[in-house]
């Protein structure tokens, strides 16, 4: 399933095996956290800090097996997200963004900003 470059083994790393167990056992049921979750994800949600800690731990465990990050699930706490998401394409993507969206209408915390002209 996971391989380092040149490895033939299809074994799942122990850290990932642990994470499968952690998803079921370490993140509590929303009902046990006051019975109601917020209508706005991440805002006043008692599960958010625990979920973010779990994501950070799993990301560290997977680091030897992956190169980059999954852009469709932004991680606000990620350092150097530009390189993790876009690699060497970031500068080129900024120029494209400047051409098609110069006023940065389509944006969020980790979206590609338009290049300065």
PyMOL commands that set and color helices and strands:
alter all, ss='L'
color gray80, all
select helices_A, chain A and resi 14-25+30-33+48-65+81-100
alter helices_A, ss='H'
color red, helices_A
deselect
rebuild
show_as cartoon
